[in-house]
Amino acid sequence: MVMISAVRDLHVLAWPVTLPTRAAAAPSFLITVPDMGDFVAWPDAEFGLALAALDRRLAHVLDDRTIRTIRWAVTEDEPVDDVSTCPAVNTAEAVAAFEAVCSQAWALGDWAWPDNTIGEAALSQDALSDAGVEIAQLAQALGVKPGRASALARGVKVPTPEEVATILSLFPAGTVAGDILEPVDGADAVVLSLPEYKSRVRLLSTERTLPERRARTMVWEQACSRAARQVAHTAPLEAARARVNYALEELMGWT
């Protein structure tokens, strides 16, 4: 469980939340989650977490002003007012507890979508342009139709691992996949990262026996394929929601 301290486009800043422990030391503080009980929040272990990793909100515990005050107090090493701060102790037990919380937070923070993992990332248009790789070259090298090559070059389709290996042969020696791939983006990626889609994406990943991140990318591709057919004057995020919802329905056989 985590407490959200700030929200960005595709990720949040979060404070780990654990069960109460006597080893917790200031600036950690106690919170009460309605219908769940008392917990400890660790603001000095703040970490970045992909928005797509979130599932559902359990409760609204602190207001935004209090969260900003706590973040400032921790940064400036000042006392935190108006919250039940844990005792200010410096023992081996307290250090070990803090390190354990940090390790768990970093492990959770390693889960990312979108990112530039092979099979989940799009081709970088800048990388293609810098290397002078044209659509015709892609089509010939990959043995695919121009439409597929064009979609890959425009970053609206994700190349397979085999395609990535072939595409790398068009680049200078020493070029690696990370140099030519970039995370998928756009309104569809923003919408698909929202926690409200978590359960349906998990269901799709189970049905297709795919990792959740791969299932998300599959939905993103399906949504992008409908973008050209959508009414242009529709608000971008509203249009993206419609595309993502329809893509999920199509992929799960609900249409």
C-alpha positions as a Markdown table, in Angstrom:
| # | Residue | x | y | z |
|---|---|---|---|---|
| 1 | Met | 0.0 | 0.0 | 0.0 |
| 2 | Val | 1.2 | 3.5 | -0.8 |
| 3 | Met | 0.2 | 7.1 | -0.2 |
| 4 | Ile | 0.2 | 9.3 | -3.2 |
| 5 | Ser | 2.2 | 12.5 | -2.6 |
| 6 | Ala | 2.2 | 14.0 | -6.1 |
| 7 | Val | 0.8 | 13.1 | -9.5 |
| 8 | Arg | 2.5 | 13.5 | -12.8 |
| 9 | Asp | 1.4 | 12.6 | -16.4 |
| 10 | Leu | 2.4 | 8.9 | -16.3 |
| 11 | His | 3.7 | 8.4 | -12.8 |
| 12 | Val | 3.2 | 9.4 | -9.2 |
| 13 | Leu | 5.4 | 10.1 | -6.3 |
| 14 | Ala | 4.5 | 7.8 | -3.4 |
| 15 | Trp | 5.2 | 7.2 | 0.2 |
| 16 | Pro | 5.4 | 3.6 | 1.4 |
| 17 | Val | 2.8 | 2.6 | 3.9 |
| 18 | Thr | 3.3 | -0.3 | 6.3 |
| 19 | Leu | 1.7 | -1.9 | 9.3 |
| 20 | Pro | 2.6 | -0.2 | 12.6 |
| 21 | Thr | 6.1 | -1.1 | 13.9 |
| 22 | Arg | 8.0 | 0.0 | 16.9 |
| 23 | Ala | 11.1 | 0.4 | 14.7 |
| 24 | Ala | 9.5 | 3.3 | 12.7 |
| 25 | Ala | 11.3 | 6.6 | 13.5 |
| 26 | Ala | 10.6 | 10.2 | 12.6 |
| 27 | Pro | 9.8 | 11.6 | 10.1 |
| 28 | Ser | 7.6 | 8.5 | 9.6 |
| 29 | Phe | 4.1 | 9.2 | 11.0 |
| 30 | Leu | 0.9 | 7.4 | 11.9 |
| 31 | Ile | -2.2 | 7.5 | 9.7 |
| 32 | Thr | -5.6 | 5.9 | 10.1 |
| 33 | Val | -7.2 | 4.4 | 7.0 |
| 34 | Pro | -11.0 | 4.3 | 7.4 |
| 35 | Asp | -12.3 | 0.7 | 7.7 |
| 36 | Met | -8.8 | -0.6 | 7.8 |
| 37 | Gly | -7.0 | 0.7 | 10.9 |
| 38 | Asp | -3.7 | 2.3 | 11.7 |
| 39 | Phe | -0.6 | 2.3 | 9.5 |
| 40 | Val | 2.8 | 4.0 | 9.2 |
| 41 | Ala | 3.7 | 6.3 | 6.3 |
| 42 | Trp | 7.3 | 6.8 | 5.3 |
| 43 | Pro | 7.7 | 10.2 | 3.5 |
| 44 | Asp | 11.5 | 10.0 | 3.6 |
| 45 | Ala | 11.3 | 6.9 | 1.4 |
| 46 | Glu | 9.4 | 8.7 | -1.3 |
| 47 | Phe | 9.8 | 7.0 | -4.7 |
| 48 | Gly | 8.4 | 7.2 | -8.3 |
| 49 | Leu | 5.7 | 4.7 | -9.3 |
| 50 | Ala | 4.2 | 4.1 | -12.7 |
| 51 | Leu | 0.6 | 5.3 | -12.8 |
| 52 | Ala | -0.3 | 2.0 | -14.5 |
| 53 | Ala | 0.9 | 0.1 | -11.4 |
| 54 | Leu | -2.0 | 1.6 | -9.3 |
| 55 | Asp | -5.2 | -0.3 | -8.8 |
| 56 | Arg | -7.8 | 1.5 | -6.7 |
| 57 | Arg | -8.0 | 4.2 | -4.0 |
| 58 | Leu | -8.7 | 2.9 | -0.5 |
| 59 | Ala | -9.2 | 6.2 | 1.2 |
| 60 | His | -8.4 | 9.9 | 1.2 |
| 61 | Val | -6.3 | 10.2 | 4.4 |
| 62 | Leu | -4.6 | 13.6 | 4.1 |
| 63 | Asp | -5.4 | 16.8 | 2.3 |
| 64 | Asp | -3.0 | 18.1 | -0.4 |
| 65 | Arg | -1.8 | 21.0 | 1.8 |
| 66 | Thr | -0.8 | 18.6 | 4.6 |
| 67 | Ile | 1.0 | 16.4 | 2.2 |
| 68 | Arg | 2.9 | 19.4 | 0.7 |
| 69 | Thr | 3.8 | 20.5 | 4.2 |
| 70 | Ile | 5.2 | 17.1 | 5.1 |
| 71 | Arg | 7.2 | 16.9 | 1.9 |
| 72 | Trp | 8.7 | 20.3 | 2.7 |
| 73 | Ala | 9.5 | 19.4 | 6.3 |
| 74 | Val | 11.2 | 16.2 | 5.3 |
| 75 | Thr | 13.3 | 18.0 | 2.6 |
| 76 | Glu | 14.3 | 20.7 | 5.0 |
| 77 | Asp | 14.8 | 18.3 | 7.9 |
| 78 | Glu | 12.3 | 20.2 | 9.9 |
| 79 | Pro | 9.7 | 18.9 | 12.4 |
| 80 | Val | 6.4 | 17.8 | 11.0 |
| 81 | Asp | 3.5 | 19.6 | 12.6 |
| 82 | Asp | -0.2 | 18.5 | 12.9 |
| 83 | Val | 0.6 | 14.8 | 12.3 |
| 84 | Ser | 1.4 | 12.0 | 14.8 |
| 85 | Thr | 5.1 | 11.6 | 14.0 |
| 86 | Cys | 6.9 | 8.5 | 15.2 |
| 87 | Pro | 9.6 | 9.0 | 17.9 |
| 88 | Ala | 12.9 | 10.5 | 16.8 |
| 89 | Val | 15.3 | 7.6 | 17.4 |
| 90 | Asn | 18.5 | 6.5 | 15.8 |
| 91 | Thr | 18.9 | 2.8 | 16.5 |
| 92 | Ala | 20.1 | -0.1 | 14.5 |
| 93 | Glu | 16.5 | -1.5 | 14.5 |
| 94 | Ala | 15.2 | 1.8 | 13.1 |
| 95 | Val | 17.9 | 2.0 | 10.4 |
| 96 | Ala | 17.1 | -1.6 | 9.4 |
| 97 | Ala | 13.4 | -0.9 | 9.2 |
| 98 | Phe | 13.9 | 2.1 | 7.0 |
| 99 | Glu | 16.3 | 0.2 | 4.7 |
| 100 | Ala | 13.7 | -2.6 | 4.3 |
| 101 | Val | 11.0 | -0.2 | 3.4 |
| 102 | Cys | 13.2 | 1.5 | 0.9 |
| 103 | Ser | 14.2 | -1.8 | -0.7 |
| 104 | Gln | 10.5 | -2.8 | -1.1 |
| 105 | Ala | 9.7 | 0.7 | -2.5 |
| 106 | Trp | 12.5 | 0.5 | -5.1 |
| 107 | Ala | 11.4 | -3.0 | -6.1 |
| 108 | Leu | 7.8 | -1.7 | -6.7 |
| 109 | Gly | 9.2 | 1.4 | -8.5 |
| 110 | Asp | 11.0 | -0.9 | -11.0 |
| 111 | Trp | 7.7 | -1.9 | -12.5 |
| 112 | Ala | 7.1 | 0.4 | -15.3 |
| 113 | Trp | 4.8 | 1.0 | -18.2 |
| 114 | Pro | 5.3 | 2.5 | -20.7 |
| 115 | Asp | 9.1 | 1.9 | -21.1 |
| 116 | Asn | 11.5 | 1.0 | -23.9 |
| 117 | Thr | 11.5 | -2.8 | -23.3 |
| 118 | Ile | 11.7 | -4.8 | -26.5 |
| 119 | Gly | 8.2 | -6.0 | -27.5 |
| 120 | Glu | 6.6 | -3.2 | -25.6 |
| 121 | Ala | 8.2 | -0.1 | -27.1 |
| 122 | Ala | 7.9 | 1.8 | -30.4 |
| 123 | Leu | 10.6 | 2.8 | -32.8 |
| 124 | Ser | 12.1 | 6.2 | -32.2 |
| 125 | Gln | 11.3 | 8.4 | -35.2 |
| 126 | Asp | 14.3 | 10.6 | -34.3 |
| 127 | Ala | 16.6 | 7.6 | -34.3 |
| 128 | Leu | 15.3 | 6.5 | -37.8 |
| 129 | Ser | 15.7 | 10.0 | -39.1 |
| 130 | Asp | 19.2 | 10.5 | -37.7 |
| 131 | Ala | 20.3 | 7.2 | -39.3 |
| 132 | Gly | 18.6 | 8.0 | -42.6 |
| 133 | Val | 16.4 | 4.8 | -42.5 |
| 134 | Glu | 13.4 | 5.2 | -44.8 |
| 135 | Ile | 10.1 | 3.4 | -44.8 |
| 136 | Ala | 11.0 | 1.6 | -48.0 |
| 137 | Gln | 14.2 | 0.2 | -46.4 |
| 138 | Leu | 12.2 | -1.0 | -43.4 |
| 139 | Ala | 9.7 | -2.8 | -45.6 |
| 140 | Gln | 12.4 | -4.4 | -47.6 |
| 141 | Ala | 14.5 | -5.5 | -44.7 |
| 142 | Leu | 11.6 | -6.8 | -42.7 |
| 143 | Gly | 9.8 | -8.3 | -45.6 |
| 144 | Val | 6.5 | -6.6 | -44.7 |
| 145 | Lys | 4.0 | -4.5 | -46.5 |
| 146 | Pro | 4.5 | -0.8 | -46.7 |
| 147 | Gly | 1.6 | -0.2 | -44.4 |
| 148 | Arg | 3.2 | -2.1 | -41.6 |
| 149 | Ala | 6.6 | -0.5 | -42.2 |
| 150 | Ser | 4.9 | 3.0 | -42.2 |
| 151 | Ala | 3.1 | 2.2 | -38.9 |
| 152 | Leu | 6.4 | 1.1 | -37.4 |
| 153 | Ala | 8.2 | 4.2 | -38.6 |
| 154 | Arg | 5.4 | 6.5 | -37.2 |
| 155 | Gly | 5.6 | 4.8 | -33.8 |
| 156 | Val | 2.0 | 3.6 | -33.8 |
| 157 | Lys | 3.0 | -0.1 | -34.0 |
| 158 | Val | 5.4 | -2.0 | -31.8 |
| 159 | Pro | 8.1 | -4.1 | -33.5 |
| 160 | Thr | 8.5 | -7.7 | -32.5 |
| 161 | Pro | 11.8 | -8.8 | -31.0 |
| 162 | Glu | 12.7 | -10.4 | -34.4 |
| 163 | Glu | 11.9 | -7.1 | -36.2 |
| 164 | Val | 14.1 | -5.2 | -33.7 |
| 165 | Ala | 17.0 | -7.5 | -34.4 |
| 166 | Thr | 16.6 | -6.9 | -38.2 |
| 167 | Ile | 16.1 | -3.2 | -37.9 |
| 168 | Leu | 19.3 | -2.9 | -35.8 |
| 169 | Ser | 21.2 | -4.2 | -38.9 |
| 170 | Leu | 20.2 | -0.9 | -40.7 |
| 171 | Phe | 22.0 | 1.1 | -38.0 |
| 172 | Pro | 25.7 | 1.7 | -37.4 |
| 173 | Ala | 27.7 | -1.0 | -35.6 |
| 174 | Gly | 27.3 | -0.8 | -31.9 |
| 175 | Thr | 23.7 | 0.4 | -31.9 |
| 176 | Val | 21.6 | -1.4 | -29.3 |
| 177 | Ala | 17.8 | -1.8 | -28.9 |
| 178 | Gly | 17.7 | 0.9 | -26.3 |
| 179 | Asp | 19.1 | 3.4 | -28.8 |
| 180 | Ile | 16.2 | 2.9 | -31.3 |
| 181 | Leu | 13.2 | 2.2 | -29.1 |
| 182 | Glu | 11.2 | 4.6 | -26.9 |
| 183 | Pro | 8.2 | 4.2 | -24.7 |
| 184 | Val | 4.8 | 4.4 | -26.4 |
| 185 | Asp | 3.1 | 7.7 | -25.8 |
| 186 | Gly | 0.2 | 9.9 | -26.6 |
| 187 | Ala | -3.3 | 10.3 | -25.2 |
| 188 | Asp | -4.0 | 6.6 | -25.5 |
| 189 | Ala | -1.0 | 5.8 | -23.2 |
| 190 | Val | -2.0 | 8.4 | -20.7 |
| 191 | Val | -5.6 | 7.1 | -20.5 |
| 192 | Leu | -4.5 | 3.4 | -20.5 |
| 193 | Ser | -2.3 | 4.2 | -17.5 |
| 194 | Leu | -5.3 | 5.3 | -15.3 |
| 195 | Pro | -6.0 | 2.9 | -12.4 |
| 196 | Glu | -9.6 | 2.4 | -13.6 |
| 197 | Tyr | -8.3 | 0.2 | -16.4 |
| 198 | Lys | -6.2 | -2.0 | -14.2 |
| 199 | Ser | -8.7 | -4.8 | -13.6 |
| 200 | Arg | -9.6 | -5.2 | -17.3 |
| 201 | Val | -6.0 | -5.2 | -18.4 |
| 202 | Arg | -5.2 | -7.8 | -15.8 |
| 203 | Leu | -8.1 | -9.9 | -17.1 |
| 204 | Leu | -6.8 | -9.6 | -20.7 |
| 205 | Ser | -3.2 | -10.5 | -19.6 |
| 206 | Thr | -4.7 | -13.6 | -17.9 |
| 207 | Glu | -6.8 | -14.6 | -20.9 |
| 208 | Arg | -3.8 | -14.2 | -23.3 |
| 209 | Thr | -1.2 | -15.5 | -20.8 |
| 210 | Leu | 0.8 | -12.4 | -21.3 |
| 211 | Pro | 2.6 | -10.2 | -18.8 |
| 212 | Glu | 0.5 | -7.2 | -17.8 |
| 213 | Arg | 2.8 | -4.7 | -19.5 |
| 214 | Arg | 2.6 | -6.6 | -22.8 |
| 215 | Ala | -1.2 | -6.7 | -22.6 |
| 216 | Arg | -1.2 | -2.9 | -22.0 |
| 217 | Thr | 0.9 | -2.4 | -25.2 |
| 218 | Met | -1.5 | -4.7 | -27.1 |
| 219 | Val | -4.4 | -2.5 | -26.1 |
| 220 | Trp | -2.4 | 0.7 | -26.9 |
| 221 | Glu | -1.7 | -0.6 | -30.5 |
| 222 | Gln | -5.3 | -1.6 | -31.0 |
| 223 | Ala | -6.5 | 1.9 | -29.8 |
| 224 | Cys | -4.0 | 3.6 | -32.1 |
| 225 | Ser | -5.3 | 1.7 | -35.1 |
| 226 | Arg | -8.7 | 3.4 | -34.6 |
| 227 | Ala | -7.3 | 7.0 | -34.2 |
| 228 | Ala | -7.5 | 7.8 | -37.9 |
| 229 | Arg | -11.1 | 6.8 | -38.0 |
| 230 | Gln | -12.3 | 9.0 | -35.1 |
| 231 | Val | -14.0 | 12.3 | -35.4 |
| 232 | Ala | -11.3 | 15.0 | -35.3 |
| 233 | His | -13.1 | 17.6 | -33.2 |
| 234 | Thr | -13.6 | 15.2 | -30.2 |
| 235 | Ala | -11.6 | 16.2 | -27.1 |
| 236 | Pro | -8.3 | 14.3 | -27.1 |
| 237 | Leu | -8.6 | 12.4 | -23.8 |
| 238 | Glu | -12.3 | 11.7 | -24.4 |
| 239 | Ala | -11.5 | 10.3 | -27.8 |
| 240 | Ala | -8.6 | 8.2 | -26.2 |
| 241 | Arg | -11.0 | 6.8 | -23.6 |
| 242 | Ala | -13.4 | 5.7 | -26.4 |
| 243 | Arg | -10.5 | 4.1 | -28.3 |
| 244 | Val | -9.1 | 2.3 | -25.3 |
| 245 | Asn | -12.5 | 1.0 | -24.1 |
| 246 | Tyr | -13.3 | -0.3 | -27.6 |
| 247 | Ala | -9.9 | -1.9 | -27.9 |
| 248 | Leu | -10.3 | -3.7 | -24.6 |
| 249 | Glu | -13.8 | -4.9 | -25.7 |
| 250 | Glu | -12.4 | -6.1 | -29.1 |
| 251 | Leu | -9.4 | -7.9 | -27.6 |
| 252 | Met | -11.5 | -9.7 | -24.9 |
| 253 | Gly | -14.2 | -10.6 | -27.5 |
| 254 | Trp | -16.9 | -8.5 | -26.0 |
| 255 | Thr | -17.9 | -6.9 | -29.4 |
